[in-house]
Amino acid sequence: MMGYQSPKMIVETQTVRFDSLTLDCGATLAPVDVAYQTYGTLNAARSNAILILHAFSGDAHAAGIDHEGKPGWWDNMIGPGKAFDTDKYFIICSNVLGGCRGTTGPSSINPATGCPYAMGFPVITIGDMVRLQKMLVDWMGIPRLLSVSGGSMGGMQALDWAVRYPECVVSSIPIAATCRHSAQQIAFNEVGRQAIMADPDWNEGNYYGGKPPARGLAVARMIGHITYMSDDSMREKFGRRLRGKDEFGYDFSVDFEVESYLRYRGSQFVNRFDANSYLYITKAMDYFDLTSGHESLTEAFQGVTSRFLILSFTSDWLYPSYQSQEIVKALRAHNVDVAYCELPSNYGHDAFLVDVGEQTELVRGFLASTFERLRP
Amino acid sequence: MTAAAVDIRHRPFVREVLGRSDYAIIGEIVEPSTKVLDLGCGEGELLEWLAQNKFVEGRGVEISVAKVQRAIARGVSVFQGDIDQGLADYPNGAFDYVILSQTLQETRLPLRVLREMLRVGRRAIVAFPNFGHWSVRLNMLWSGKAPKTRLFPHEWYESPNIHFLTVQDFEDLAAKEGLVVERRYFLAGRRRVSLLPNWRAEVAVYLVRR
């Protein structure tokens, strides 16, 4: 590790407004705001830009410390000397379309009505998110990205980028991702959505200015958290330990540590996430299927030219390794340059966020050799 | 002129690459700016060397997670999987060379591997330890036990080698499969062997095509 303590990078979210974006569903959003952060410096050749793509509940604040003192969601991966080295690369991260952290989403004001869109927001796709990111990158004057990278839903976007804009993507790093949601993944999302919609405070999505569906959203998040962990990591972290008591309460207050943790994470989430965004973004993930319109995944990857580093984790049962291997196989059928590793970890799907030691070395080496090859 | 550019076919000694004489021969065989697949590539040292010295576009297959990690960290594109998996996905003729260095004797179905190598690659480079070396023959004759030599140092129950082959065995198989042997190299340490290779070669390196 580094021999000195680098000064904390204080970061700020910026916003750019685009006139309009036509969506896969046929609707047009106008205008569209995109919230983003950047770290590092774009070089003169504009060849060192990397787009980081956040997962379901992430936002533009990927690295550094914001004004509230909160570190970015991938601060362990992005920064001086880290895997995405801000001394070498120019890093961009934006909040996804449909989000609630500065980019236009269901909680944004619909200019036609002067009220929040709520359920009047059009249904969006991963492809729509990517097309909006492309508008941001074009607006920044970057012709080609050295890499697009993210975990989970961010990995789906990294794949979509490589298929949609092959000429603009030198390399892609999808981590713990899939080319299409499985029945199990759709099922968990549907339970989360139903939890929100079953909360009377949801009120058909019209709760802005009133009481949000906090209970429904918290339950949805609790389910999510279970799927992000593994049997091992939960046993290690909580076991059957009781919370603040030596014996069972024989009631339905909190007995176990794991209950306390889930309740805490659920209630925390309500403060930073919009329930309608939950509905729209999970739907976009469920719709994602790179093979749609193609006979096979192999055919979908026709024309892909990017280099790939694909990573999965042994204990990730939400986005199991077979899904990454399916992508690797299809890319190899085109003899695309793809490196793949299933990293050992007990942390389940969360591994890409928390168990980053080995991931760091792989990403660092992959990016360095990709950047090296760009030079004549 | 670099060491690799000198034709070693006519030199009695091989200058080792990365401490290995078979790598020196592979480095000599591989033409510049070609596409290479290395099966059982370990930590990717050979592919890295070929990329830097021969400007090849390299890919590797390796089963060990730790080795795959070190290979990717050094910028080599490696797929974590076994050799069968590593070959099956590729289209015909995807590579100029498919390399199998000191691993043929460890594969479960060597003939299938060899055929697959020549499907995805135009040429195959196969290096293997020669079980016909005199030290192996004498060791077995005298001890009456599974041979243990410098080349084959493992106890029979710990050995990764599950198919023992000699130089003559490989020649026979190549003939039976109708393969064209474009080049053959025989090594004893760093010394090149030409006379009685099935007795004297410790390691053989073959360049074959269909």
Chai-1 contact restraints between the chains, C-beta under 6 A:
chainA,res_idxA,chainB,res_idxB,connection_type,confidence,min_distance_angstrom,max_distance_angstrom,comment,restraint_id
A,K329,B,D89,contact,1.0,0.0,6.0,A-B,restraint_1
A,R332,B,D89,contact,1.0,0.0,6.0,A-B,restraint_2
A,R332,B,Y90,contact,1.0,0.0,6.0,A-B,restraint_3
A,A333,B,D89,contact,1.0,0.0,6.0,A-B,restraint_4
A,N335,B,A94,contact,1.0,0.0,6.0,A-B,restraint_5
A,D337,B,S77,contact,1.0,0.0,6.0,A-B,restraint_6
A,A339,B,I72,contact,1.0,0.0,6.0,A-B,restraint_7
A,A339,B,S77,contact,1.0,0.0,6.0,A-B,restraint_8
A,A339,B,V78,contact,1.0,0.0,6.0,A-B,restraint_9
A,Y340,B,F79,contact,1.0,0.0,6.0,A-B,restraint_10
A,Y340,B,Q80,contact,1.0,0.0,6.0,A-B,restraint_11
A,C341,B,V68,contact,1.0,0.0,6.0,A-B,restraint_12
A,C341,B,Q80,contact,1.0,0.0,6.0,A-B,restraint_13
A,E342,B,Q80,contact,1.0,0.0,6.0,A-B,restraint_14
A,E358,B,Q69,contact,1.0,0.0,6.0,A-B,restraint_15
A,E361,B,A73,contact,1.0,0.0,6.0,A-B,restraint_16
A,L362,B,I72,contact,1.0,0.0,6.0,A-B,restraint_17
A,L362,B,A73,contact,1.0,0.0,6.0,A-B,restraint_18
A,G365,B,I72,contact,1.0,0.0,6.0,A-B,restraint_19
A,G365,B,A73,contact,1.0,0.0,6.0,A-B,restraint_20
A,G365,B,R74,contact,1.0,0.0,6.0,A-B,restraint_21
A,G365,B,G75,contact,1.0,0.0,6.0,A-B,restraint_22
A,S369,B,G75,contact,1.0,0.0,6.0,A-B,restraint_23
